[in-house]
Amino acid sequence: MQETIFEFVTNYGYIALYLLLAAGIIGLPIPDETLMTFGGSLTASGGPWSYTPAVLVAYAGTMTGMCVSYAVGHKVGKPFLYRYGKWIKLTPLRIQRAESWFHKYGLWAVFFGYFVPGVRHFTCYLAGVSGVKPWKYVLFAGTGALIWCVTFFSLGHFIGENIEGLLHVIHQYFGISLLVIAILVLIGVFLYLKFRKKTTM
Protein backbone atom coordinates (compact mmCIF):
# COMPACT_ATOMS: atom_id res chain seq x y z
CA MET A 1 0.00 0.00 0.00
CA GLN A 2 2.85 2.37 0.83
CA GLU A 3 4.27 2.05 -2.69
CA THR A 4 0.82 2.73 -4.18
CA ILE A 5 0.49 5.89 -2.10
CA PHE A 6 3.94 7.10 -3.14
CA GLU A 7 3.09 6.47 -6.79
CA PHE A 8 -0.21 8.34 -6.42
CA VAL A 9 1.57 11.32 -4.86
CA THR A 10 4.31 11.27 -7.49
CA ASN A 11 1.76 11.22 -10.33
CA TYR A 12 -0.78 13.72 -8.99
CA GLY A 13 1.34 15.97 -6.79
CA TYR A 14 -0.23 18.40 -4.34
CA ILE A 15 -3.79 17.26 -5.08
CA ALA A 16 -2.92 13.71 -4.03
CA LEU A 17 -1.18 14.98 -0.89
CA TYR A 18 -4.22 17.03 0.09
CA LEU A 19 -6.73 14.24 -0.51
CA LEU A 20 -4.70 11.53 1.21
CA LEU A 21 -4.06 13.56 4.37
CA ALA A 22 -7.70 14.62 4.61
CA ALA A 23 -8.79 10.99 4.25
CA GLY A 24 -6.17 9.82 6.74
CA ILE A 25 -7.35 12.22 9.44
CA ILE A 26 -10.97 11.17 8.89
CA GLY A 27 -9.89 7.62 9.65
CA LEU A 28 -8.92 5.82 6.46
CA PRO A 29 -5.77 3.66 6.73
CA ILE A 30 -3.27 6.20 5.38
CA PRO A 31 0.28 6.24 6.87
CA ASP A 32 0.20 9.99 7.51
CA GLU A 33 3.68 10.48 8.98
CA THR A 34 5.30 8.35 6.29
CA LEU A 35 3.38 10.25 3.61
CA MET A 36 4.50 13.64 4.90
CA THR A 37 8.09 12.52 5.33
CA PHE A 38 8.07 11.31 1.74
CA GLY A 39 6.50 14.62 0.68
CA GLY A 40 9.23 16.48 2.53
CA SER A 41 11.87 14.51 0.62
CA LEU A 42 10.35 15.81 -2.62
CA THR A 43 11.18 19.36 -1.47
CA ALA A 44 14.89 18.56 -1.02
CA SER A 45 17.45 20.04 -3.40
CA GLY A 46 16.50 19.17 -6.95
CA GLY A 47 13.09 17.82 -5.92
CA PRO A 48 9.88 18.58 -7.83
CA TRP A 49 8.13 20.35 -4.93
CA SER A 50 8.72 23.60 -3.06
CA TYR A 51 8.83 23.36 0.73
CA THR A 52 6.39 26.12 1.75
CA PRO A 53 3.59 25.31 -0.74
CA ALA A 54 3.86 21.60 0.11
CA VAL A 55 3.55 22.27 3.85
CA LEU A 56 0.56 24.56 3.25
CA VAL A 57 -1.16 21.90 1.14
CA ALA A 58 -0.49 19.26 3.81
CA TYR A 59 -1.83 21.64 6.48
CA ALA A 60 -4.95 22.34 4.42
CA GLY A 61 -5.57 18.62 3.93
CA THR A 62 -5.08 17.91 7.62
CA MET A 63 -7.41 20.69 8.70
CA THR A 64 -10.02 19.60 6.17
CA GLY A 65 -10.04 16.14 7.71
CA MET A 66 -10.17 17.56 11.23
CA CYS A 67 -13.08 19.90 10.41
CA VAL A 68 -15.05 17.15 8.64
CA SER A 69 -14.54 14.84 11.63
CA TYR A 70 -15.59 17.56 14.06
CA ALA A 71 -18.72 18.31 12.01
CA VAL A 72 -19.65 14.62 11.82
CA GLY A 73 -19.19 14.19 15.58
CA HIS A 74 -21.25 17.31 16.24
CA LYS A 75 -24.11 16.28 13.94
CA VAL A 76 -24.48 12.55 14.54
CA GLY A 77 -23.29 12.09 18.14
CA LYS A 78 -21.59 9.22 19.92
CA PRO A 79 -24.23 6.45 19.39
CA PHE A 80 -23.77 6.78 15.62
CA LEU A 81 -19.98 6.51 16.00
CA TYR A 82 -20.30 3.39 18.11
CA ARG A 83 -22.58 1.80 15.53
CA TYR A 84 -20.86 2.74 12.28
CA GLY A 85 -17.40 3.92 13.30
CA LYS A 86 -15.88 0.48 12.72
CA TRP A 87 -15.90 1.19 8.97
CA ILE A 88 -13.21 3.83 9.48
CA LYS A 89 -11.41 2.07 12.36
CA LEU A 90 -13.46 3.82 15.06
CA THR A 91 -13.84 0.66 17.12
CA PRO A 92 -15.59 0.95 20.52
CA LEU A 93 -12.30 0.29 22.31
CA ARG A 94 -10.50 3.07 20.44
CA ILE A 95 -13.40 5.47 20.96
CA GLN A 96 -13.35 4.76 24.71
CA ARG A 97 -9.59 5.25 24.84
CA ALA A 98 -9.76 8.55 22.97
CA GLU A 99 -12.75 9.63 25.08
CA SER A 100 -10.75 8.99 28.23
CA TRP A 101 -7.93 11.10 26.83
CA PHE A 102 -10.35 13.85 25.84
CA HIS A 103 -12.10 14.00 29.22
CA LYS A 104 -8.76 14.02 31.03
CA TYR A 105 -6.93 16.62 28.94
CA GLY A 106 -9.70 18.48 27.14
CA LEU A 107 -8.63 20.30 23.97
CA TRP A 108 -4.99 19.53 24.74
CA ALA A 109 -5.88 16.00 23.63
CA VAL A 110 -6.66 17.44 20.19
CA PHE A 111 -3.42 19.45 20.19
CA PHE A 112 -1.15 16.54 21.14
CA GLY A 113 -3.35 13.87 19.57
CA TYR A 114 -1.58 14.28 16.23
CA PHE A 115 1.56 12.80 17.75
CA VAL A 116 -0.10 9.88 19.52
CA PRO A 117 -0.70 6.78 17.38
CA GLY A 118 -4.33 5.69 17.40
CA VAL A 119 -5.63 8.90 19.01
CA ARG A 120 -5.58 11.74 16.48
CA HIS A 121 -8.27 10.08 14.35
CA PHE A 122 -10.75 10.12 17.22
CA THR A 123 -10.25 13.24 19.35
CA CYS A 124 -11.72 15.43 16.61
CA TYR A 125 -14.93 13.39 16.51
CA LEU A 126 -15.19 13.60 20.30
CA ALA A 127 -14.62 17.35 20.25
CA GLY A 128 -17.67 17.62 18.00
CA VAL A 129 -19.69 15.25 20.18
CA SER A 130 -18.76 17.24 23.30
CA GLY A 131 -19.99 20.50 21.79
CA VAL A 132 -16.64 22.31 21.94
CA LYS A 133 -16.96 25.79 20.45
CA PRO A 134 -15.70 25.81 16.84
CA TRP A 135 -13.22 28.65 17.35
CA LYS A 136 -11.59 26.86 20.29
CA TYR A 137 -11.42 23.65 18.32
CA VAL A 138 -9.85 25.35 15.30
CA LEU A 139 -7.31 27.11 17.54
CA PHE A 140 -6.08 23.91 19.22
CA ALA A 141 -6.46 21.63 16.20
CA GLY A 142 -4.90 24.17 13.86
CA THR A 143 -1.87 24.79 16.05
CA GLY A 144 -1.25 21.10 16.60
CA ALA A 145 -1.69 20.37 12.89
CA LEU A 146 0.80 23.06 11.90
CA ILE A 147 3.48 21.71 14.26
CA TRP A 148 2.78 18.15 13.11
CA CYS A 149 3.03 19.00 9.41
CA VAL A 150 6.16 21.13 9.77
CA THR A 151 7.85 18.44 11.89
CA PHE A 152 7.47 15.63 9.39
CA PHE A 153 7.96 17.71 6.27
CA SER A 154 11.14 19.18 7.73
CA LEU A 155 12.34 15.70 8.60
CA GLY A 156 11.79 14.51 5.03
CA HIS A 157 13.32 17.69 3.60
CA PHE A 158 16.56 17.35 5.55
CA ILE A 159 16.83 13.60 5.04
CA GLY A 160 16.44 14.15 1.31
CA GLU A 161 17.96 11.44 -0.80
CA ASN A 162 18.21 8.99 2.11
CA ILE A 163 14.43 8.96 2.62
CA GLU A 164 13.60 5.46 1.34
CA GLY A 165 16.06 3.72 3.63
CA LEU A 166 14.69 5.47 6.72
CA LEU A 167 10.93 5.42 6.06
CA HIS A 168 10.45 2.03 7.65
CA VAL A 169 12.26 3.06 10.84
CA ILE A 170 10.31 6.32 11.04
CA HIS A 171 6.97 4.60 10.62
CA GLN A 172 7.73 2.10 13.39
CA TYR A 173 9.59 4.13 16.00
CA PHE A 174 9.21 7.87 15.46
CA GLY A 175 5.64 7.93 16.75
CA ILE A 176 6.85 6.44 20.04
CA SER A 177 9.49 9.16 20.41
CA LEU A 178 6.91 11.87 19.75
CA LEU A 179 4.56 10.26 22.24
CA VAL A 180 7.26 10.53 24.92
CA ILE A 181 7.83 14.18 24.01
CA ALA A 182 4.08 14.89 24.13
CA ILE A 183 3.78 13.25 27.55
CA LEU A 184 6.69 15.30 28.89
CA VAL A 185 5.11 18.51 27.58
CA LEU A 186 1.77 17.56 29.15
CA ILE A 187 3.49 16.94 32.49
CA GLY A 188 5.17 20.32 32.22
CA VAL A 189 1.87 22.07 31.50
CA PHE A 190 0.19 20.23 34.38
CA LEU A 191 2.93 21.18 36.85
CA TYR A 192 2.88 24.79 35.65
CA LEU A 193 -0.90 25.08 36.09
CA LYS A 194 -0.73 23.41 39.49
CA PHE A 195 2.05 25.72 40.67
CA ARG A 196 0.21 28.75 39.29
CA LYS A 197 -2.98 27.73 41.10
CA LYS A 198 -1.11 27.46 44.40
CA THR A 199 0.53 30.88 44.00
CA THR A 200 -2.82 32.56 43.31
CA MET A 201 -4.54 31.06 46.37
Order of alpha helices (4+ residues) and beta strands (2+ residues): alpha-alpha-alpha-alpha-alpha-alpha-alpha-alpha-alpha
